[in-house]
Amino acid sequence: MSVTTRKIPYFSQWESPDLTAAVVAEGAAVALARDPLWRGSGAADLAEYVHWADHVCGMACLKMILAARTGHAPPTLELARGCTEAGGYLPQPDGGIKGLIYAPFTRFVAERYGMKAEVVVGIEAGDLPGILRQAEFFMASVHPAIRWPERPAPGQGGHLVLVHAASAEAVVFHNPSGHDAAARQDVALPPEVFGRFFAGRGIAIHP
């Protein structure tokens, strides 16, 4: 699979990427309660960090974009709080969190960071090379099980990865919840494999 890529900084959605396998096996509430690096998230306390950890794949993608463009990445929870104020996350009465909600997110990044972001729906993996001829990045909605592309896809959507290159041969992306190094950075999958996990929607980030 040949596709030209550039070096994009990587961030996990939790502070210790190596805990991902434990998160998958034990759940975030258990595994991340022992994350020694949690303070780097910008959370007020460990409980806030754990509460948000399963919901901030989009903020991890945003950190990667900001780091690629500016060399600086704000703490994950700082981004999440700002996005919540803009309506991109909706705290629920039962304590849950709804989001990422795409349209408010695009307004948030436009107002806060001057980004031109566009919600894109109704597409296929094979459309990504054309999209990335116009956009710099694409935050793609995929099933989190994309970390195991050799397995059958149990569904589509529910998790965001940052696609930064695509061709007829490969879709190349950073996965904020990859369970090992090969599943995290510059993952390259044939479009037909990526498409099994892809919900056909996401957010294009234009230059």
PLY file of the C-alpha trace (Angstrom):
ply
format ascii 1.0
element vertex 207
property float x
property float y
property float z
element edge 206
property int vertex1
property int vertex2
end_header
0.00 0.00 0.00
1.64 3.23 -1.13
0.47 6.61 0.07
2.43 9.75 0.81
2.18 10.87 4.44
3.71 13.53 6.66
4.64 13.18 10.29
1.64 14.06 12.45
2.02 14.19 16.26
0.10 11.48 18.09
-2.01 11.75 21.24
-4.04 9.08 22.96
-7.39 9.96 24.47
-5.92 8.99 27.84
-2.58 10.14 29.18
-0.92 6.70 29.26
-1.45 5.08 25.85
-0.09 1.76 27.10
-3.13 1.41 29.34
-5.42 0.94 26.33
-5.32 -2.84 26.46
-6.33 -2.67 30.12
-9.11 -0.21 29.30
-10.47 -2.66 26.73
-10.22 -5.59 29.15
-11.28 -3.94 32.40
-13.12 -0.76 31.44
-11.94 2.82 31.73
-13.20 3.30 35.29
-10.95 0.53 36.57
-7.91 0.78 34.29
-7.54 4.56 34.25
-7.89 4.88 38.01
-4.25 3.79 38.06
-3.01 6.11 35.30
0.02 7.85 36.84
-0.07 10.59 34.21
-3.71 11.64 34.64
-2.85 15.19 35.77
-1.54 15.93 32.30
-5.11 15.78 31.03
-6.01 19.02 32.75
-8.64 17.26 34.87
-9.42 18.77 38.26
-9.09 15.35 39.87
-8.80 11.68 39.01
-12.59 11.23 39.05
-13.07 13.90 36.36
-10.33 12.33 34.25
-11.91 8.87 34.40
-15.40 10.29 33.79
-14.35 11.90 30.52
-11.84 9.35 29.24
-14.21 7.32 27.06
-15.63 10.46 25.42
-12.62 12.45 24.28
-11.42 10.68 21.14
-12.48 13.82 19.26
-10.46 16.02 21.58
-7.44 13.77 21.04
-7.88 14.23 17.29
-8.11 17.98 17.81
-4.89 17.91 19.86
-3.12 16.16 16.98
-4.37 18.77 14.51
-3.35 21.67 16.73
0.07 20.14 17.41
0.63 19.57 13.69
-0.33 23.14 12.87
1.07 25.09 15.81
3.43 22.82 17.72
1.22 23.20 20.80
-1.51 20.92 22.13
-3.75 22.13 25.00
-4.68 19.58 27.69
-7.50 17.26 26.69
-9.92 18.37 29.39
-9.28 22.03 28.62
-10.46 21.31 25.08
-13.41 19.26 26.30
-14.61 22.02 28.62
-14.45 24.59 25.83
-16.26 22.27 23.45
-18.93 21.60 26.09
-19.53 25.34 26.49
-20.07 25.49 22.73
-22.58 22.62 22.83
-20.30 19.94 21.43
-20.85 17.76 24.50
-24.09 17.54 26.46
-23.87 16.39 30.10
-26.84 14.16 30.85
-29.05 14.07 33.99
-27.81 10.56 34.77
-24.22 11.77 34.78
-23.42 10.53 31.28
-22.02 12.59 28.43
-23.57 12.88 24.96
-21.24 13.77 22.12
-19.16 14.62 20.25
-21.87 16.58 18.40
-20.40 17.63 15.10
-22.03 20.97 14.23
-21.25 22.68 17.56
-17.73 21.27 17.36
-17.17 22.94 13.99
-18.33 26.27 15.47
-16.07 25.77 18.49
-12.91 25.19 16.45
-13.78 28.05 14.10
-14.26 30.52 16.94
-11.45 29.29 19.20
-8.79 28.30 16.66
-9.81 29.82 13.34
-10.28 26.40 11.75
-12.52 25.80 8.78
-14.31 22.56 9.65
-17.14 20.91 7.73
-19.51 18.09 8.66
-19.52 15.42 5.95
-22.09 12.61 5.78
-23.23 9.94 3.34
-19.80 8.98 2.05
-17.79 5.77 1.65
-14.17 4.98 2.42
-13.40 5.23 -1.27
-14.39 8.90 -1.18
-11.67 9.82 1.32
-8.85 10.38 -1.22
-10.99 12.99 -2.96
-11.93 14.64 0.32
-8.29 14.82 1.39
-7.34 16.51 -1.83
-9.32 19.48 -0.49
-9.11 18.96 3.29
-6.01 18.68 5.45
-7.52 16.13 7.87
-10.67 14.07 8.25
-12.01 13.03 11.63
-13.75 9.78 10.68
-16.46 8.01 12.67
-15.49 4.35 12.97
-16.23 1.47 15.29
-13.58 1.30 18.06
-12.90 -2.32 17.08
-10.95 -0.95 14.11
-7.93 -1.57 16.36
-8.35 -5.22 15.26
-8.91 -4.88 11.50
-8.31 -8.59 10.95
-11.53 -9.36 12.86
-15.12 -8.95 11.62
-16.48 -5.48 12.27
-19.13 -5.57 15.02
-20.59 -2.27 13.82
-19.81 1.13 12.36
-19.24 4.43 14.14
-19.00 5.45 17.78
-15.32 6.46 17.80
-13.23 9.07 15.99
-9.87 8.57 14.31
-7.78 11.18 12.50
-7.31 10.36 8.82
-4.37 12.31 7.46
-3.75 10.60 4.12
-5.69 8.42 1.71
-5.28 6.84 -1.69
-6.93 4.10 -3.69
-4.65 1.66 -1.84
-4.76 2.87 1.77
-6.48 5.05 4.35
-3.86 6.27 6.84
-4.89 7.42 10.30
-3.99 7.94 13.95
-6.25 6.08 16.39
-6.59 7.72 19.84
-7.38 4.34 21.39
-5.05 1.98 19.58
-4.06 -0.85 21.91
-0.46 -1.09 20.71
1.99 0.94 18.64
0.94 -0.62 15.34
-2.72 0.22 16.03
-2.05 3.83 17.06
0.06 5.79 14.62
0.01 5.89 10.83
-2.26 2.86 10.64
-2.73 2.04 6.94
-5.72 -0.04 5.89
-7.14 -0.80 2.46
-10.30 1.28 1.90
-12.41 -1.87 1.81
-11.16 -2.85 5.27
-11.52 0.66 6.71
-14.99 0.79 5.21
-16.20 -2.18 7.26
-15.83 -0.03 10.41
-16.62 3.38 8.88
-20.00 5.01 9.49
-19.78 7.17 6.37
-19.55 10.44 8.27
-17.07 12.72 9.95
-15.55 16.18 10.02
-13.27 17.59 7.33
-10.66 20.07 8.55
-9.65 22.37 5.71
-6.33 24.20 5.33
0 1
1 2
2 3
3 4
4 5
5 6
6 7
7 8
8 9
9 10
10 11
11 12
12 13
13 14
14 15
15 16
16 17
17 18
18 19
19 20
20 21
21 22
22 23
23 24
24 25
25 26
26 27
27 28
28 29
29 30
30 31
31 32
32 33
33 34
34 35
35 36
36 37
37 38
38 39
39 40
40 41
41 42
42 43
43 44
44 45
45 46
46 47
47 48
48 49
49 50
50 51
51 52
52 53
53 54
54 55
55 56
56 57
57 58
58 59
59 60
60 61
61 62
62 63
63 64
64 65
65 66
66 67
67 68
68 69
69 70
70 71
71 72
72 73
73 74
74 75
75 76
76 77
77 78
78 79
79 80
80 81
81 82
82 83
83 84
84 85
85 86
86 87
87 88
88 89
89 90
90 91
91 92
92 93
93 94
94 95
95 96
96 97
97 98
98 99
99 100
100 101
101 102
102 103
103 104
104 105
105 106
106 107
107 108
108 109
109 110
110 111
111 112
112 113
113 114
114 115
115 116
116 117
117 118
118 119
119 120
120 121
121 122
122 123
123 124
124 125
125 126
126 127
127 128
128 129
129 130
130 131
131 132
132 133
133 134
134 135
135 136
136 137
137 138
138 139
139 140
140 141
141 142
142 143
143 144
144 145
145 146
146 147
147 148
148 149
149 150
150 151
151 152
152 153
153 154
154 155
155 156
156 157
157 158
158 159
159 160
160 161
161 162
162 163
163 164
164 165
165 166
166 167
167 168
168 169
169 170
170 171
171 172
172 173
173 174
174 175
175 176
176 177
177 178
178 179
179 180
180 181
181 182
182 183
183 184
184 185
185 186
186 187
187 188
188 189
189 190
190 191
191 192
192 193
193 194
194 195
195 196
196 197
197 198
198 199
199 200
200 201
201 202
202 203
203 204
204 205
205 206
